[in-house]
Amino acid sequence: MIPNRSFATIRSIDIRVAPGDLPWAEARRAEVEAQWAMEKAANPHIFNGEVLLLSEVGFQDGHVSGTAHVTRYANQIYWIRHGRRDTGVAHLFSAAVIVSSDGAVLLGRMADHTINAGQLYSPCGSLDRSDIVGDRVDVYANMAREVAEETGLDLADAEAASESLIYRADGLFALFRIHRFNRDAATLMAEIGRHIAGDEEPELSEMVAIRGPEDMTGDIKPYMADYLHHHFGADADHSM
């Protein structure tokens, strides 16, 4: 297993979808519903949609494998609020690292109606049923979809790194892949700004350019801050 709060290079990923909900979902239904009621009271905009959470995840020789279950967002929130330490649950998600031609990493600030309002991180989102192909999860299709929905950018227009990084923090697993665009930060941010302005309910309120550790602020998600320290401290080509 990947050590906690560390990165590993990956070359392939295979997540199988198992029938049925998470093994503990039914047993903890009352607790989950009580937690969801509190979350909904605090933020009426949140939606208890379907997401994919993993009951197991493994890493060996650059290959990630796992077993996913279709479950409700309320189960994910319950798990997060209780410290993400349940060994029977893992949350794996993709995060596209958008890099401009002048070397900035672009982060999105979550809009006020979202569960992570005001926080900064790479465009991303939980895996869901639309990411299932047959009985497998297409993590990179999820990455492209989330970027398109949140920013309007097409990852096909960028040069993708040949390999990815996976980061573990307790039961959270973030899959990072660099995508280099041939436009500078100002141009990309203007494009994304127009997309946000034209969205009736945008997930992002703005984009922020990070050019080095000196640009990092306390509203960057902890896992994203760890990635940025790695990114700007790594070799100049960031080839992963």
N, C-alpha and C positions, 0 to 999 in steps of 0.2 A: 504494500500500500504506500501511497505517496505520503511523506511526512507532513504533519500539520503546518499550514502557512508556508508552503513551499511550492515550487514550480517543477514541472517535468515536461520534456519535449515528447510530443506524440506524433505518430505517423498514420495511425488508423484508429477508427472508433466503431464499435459495434454494440448498439443498444437494442436489445430484444424487448418486445412488448408482450407482457404476460396477461392472460385474461384475469378479470376480477380486480377489485380495489386493493389498496394497500392492506397488508395483513392486519394492521391494528385499527383501521378506519372504523369498523363497526363497533369494536369494543370501546372506543373513545368518542362515540358520536355525541353524547350529551356534553362532554367537555368541549368538543370542537364547536358545537352549536352555541354554547355559552360565550366562547371566545369570539365567534363570528358576530354575535349580537353586539358585543362591545365595540368591535371594529366598525360595524355598520353604523352604529350610533355616532362614532367619532368622524366617520367619513361616509356619508350616504352614497357617494358616487361609486364605491367599489362594487365589483360584480363577482358572484360566486360561480365563475365559469370552470370549465374543465382544464386541467393541467396534467402534466406527466411528472411523477416523482418516482425515484428509484428505490427498490428494496435491497439492491446490492449493486456494488460497483467495484471493478478490479482494474489493476494496472500492471502490465508486464511487458518488458522489452519494447516500449514505445506504443503499445496497443492498449486501448481502453475498452473494457467490456462492461455490460450491466444489464439489469432487468428493470424495465419501467412498467408502471401501472397508470391507467387513466383514473384520475381522482378529482376531487373538487378543490378549488382554490382555498376554501376554508380550512382544509386539512393542512395545506402548506403554511398558511398563516399561523395556525395553532402550533405547528412544529417550529416555526421561526421564533415565535414569542416565547417558547419554552427552551430556547437556547441552542437549537439545532444539534443537540447532543444525543438524540435517539439513534442508536446504532442500526436500527432497522429502516432508516430513511436516509436518502441522499437526494439533494437537489442539484442536478447538473443542467447547466445552461450555457449558451454560446454568447460570446461578446466580440463583435467585430471591432478591431482597433483601426479607426479611420485616421490615416496619416496623410497630411497634405504634402505638396511638392516642396514646401519650405520647412518640412520637418516637424510640424506641430501635430499633436494628438488631439483630436476633437472629441470633447465630451458633451453629452446632453444633460441639461438640467430638467428634472422631472416636474411636470406641471402640478399646480396646486391641487387638482382633483385626484391625483394618483396616490397610491399607498406610500410612496417614497418621495413625497412632495419636497422640492427644493434641493434634492441630492443630485450629485453629478456622477455619471459613469458612462461607459460606452453604450451605444444603443444595443439593447438586448431585451429578452423576454423569456418567460417560462416556455418550455416545450409544451405543445398541446396536440390534440388529435390530428390537426391538419399537417403535422410533421411526420405522421406515420405513413410508411410505404410498405405495404404487405404486413409483416410482423416486425419491422425494424423502424428505428427512428432516424430520420435524415437531419442530423444536427446542423449541417452546413446550409441546408435549405431554410431551416429556421433562422439562421444567422442573416441570410439574404432578405428574408421576408421581414424580419424585425427592422432592419436598416431601412428598407424601402418604406415601410409604414411610418416610421418615426421621423425619417429625414428626407425621404424622396430620392435618395441616392441609390444607384444601381451598382452593386458590388462587382458586376461583370465589367464595369468600366475601369476597375482598379486592378493593379497587379497584386495578386494574393501571395503571401508567403507559402513556401512549399511545405512547411511544417507548422504545427500549432503548439501552444503551451497549455497545459492544464494546471490549475491552481486549486489547492485544497485548503479549506478553513473549516474544521470540524466536518459537518456533513454537506457543506457547500462545495461544489466543484464547478469552477468557471473555466470554460474553454475559450482561449484567446487566439485570434488569428489576425495578423496584420494585413491590411489592405491599403496600398499606396495609390493615391490619386494623382493625376498630372495637373491638378489645379492647386493654387496656393490656398492658405487657410482663409484669407478674406473672401476669395471667390466661393469656396465651398460653403462658408458660413452664410453668405448672401443667398446662395441657392437653397440651403436648408431653411433659412429664415422665410423665404417665399413659400416653401412647402408648409411650414408651421402656420403661417398667416392664412393659408387657404384651407386648412383643416378645421372642420367644425368643432372637433374635440381633440386637439393635439395632445399627445403624451408628453411632449417636451415644450418647455417655454422658451428656451434659447440654447445655443451652443457656445461652448467656451473652449478656447485654444490653450493647450498646455504645451509649453516649449521646453520645460525642464522642471526640476524639483522646486525651483524658486516660485513657480506659478501655482503650486499646489496649495489648496485651502482645506479647511476643516469640513467642508460640505461634500468632499469627495468620499464616496463609499470606501470603507476600509479595504476591501479586497481590490478595488480599483487603485487605491493609493499604493498598495503593495506592488501591483503590476507596474504602475508608472515608475516607481523606484527601480524596478528591474529593467524596464524599457530604457530609461535614460542612463542607467548604469551599465548596460550591456554594450557589446561592440557596436561601432557606428553603423554597420549595415543592418542591424536588428533582423537578421535573416531567420532567426529562430531555428 
